[in-house]
């Protein structure tokens, strides 16, 4: 199922979007979908990393050496 959204962009961002679509030969929708997909991935990664760091700190793991010592 597809949904349609209407967004507004400031002029400089709209120009950048148009430039990228011309360079890549794809639609604005494709660029926005790719960008949103990347953005959501980074948000999920950061949340997962944050939870992992919290768990590691509770276990006394603070450095790469701590990790190495645990797995060696």
QUIKAUR-V753141 format. One record per residue. PHI is phi in degrees with one decimal (NA if undefined). PSI is psi in whole degrees, -180 to 180 (none if undefined). D_LAST is the distance of its C-alpha to the last C-alpha in whole Angstrom. Layout:
PHI | PSI | D_LAST
PHI | PSI | D_LAST
//
This chain:
NA | 135 | 49
-109.2 | 145 | 49
-118.8 | 149 | 50
-110.6 | 133 | 52
-123.6 | 147 | 51
-110.8 | 127 | 53
-126.4 | 157 | 52
-114.4 | 144 | 53
-127.7 | 144 | 52
-65.1 | 157 | 53
-52.4 | -44 | 54
-66.5 | -38 | 52
-70.3 | -38 | 49
-63.0 | -41 | 52
-65.0 | -43 | 52
-61.5 | -41 | 49
-62.2 | -45 | 48
-62.8 | -40 | 52
-62.5 | -46 | 50
-64.9 | -41 | 47
-63.3 | -39 | 49
-67.6 | -42 | 51
-63.9 | -42 | 49
-87.6 | -17 | 47
69.1 | 36 | 50
-127.2 | 172 | 49
-79.6 | 162 | 50
-58.4 | -41 | 49
-58.6 | -41 | 48
-64.6 | -43 | 45
-64.2 | -44 | 44
-65.5 | -42 | 44
-60.4 | -47 | 42
-60.2 | -44 | 40
-64.3 | -44 | 39
-66.2 | -40 | 39
-59.3 | -47 | 37
-62.2 | -45 | 35
-59.7 | -47 | 35
-66.2 | -37 | 34
-61.8 | -47 | 31
-62.8 | -41 | 30
-61.8 | -44 | 31
-65.2 | -42 | 29
-60.9 | -47 | 26
-63.2 | -40 | 27
-64.8 | -43 | 27
-64.2 | -43 | 24
-61.7 | -43 | 22
-60.9 | -44 | 24
-65.0 | -40 | 23
-64.0 | -42 | 20
-63.7 | -40 | 20
-61.8 | -45 | 22
-65.2 | -41 | 20
-62.6 | -44 | 17
-63.4 | -39 | 19
-63.1 | -27 | 20
-94.3 | 5 | 16
81.6 | 20 | 16
-100.1 | 113 | 14
-123.8 | -23 | 16
-128.9 | 169 | 14
-61.0 | -36 | 12
-62.8 | -39 | 10
-59.9 | -43 | 10
-64.9 | -46 | 9
-58.0 | -44 | 6
-61.9 | -37 | 5
-69.1 | -38 | 6
-92.8 | -7 | 4
-90.8 | none | 0
//
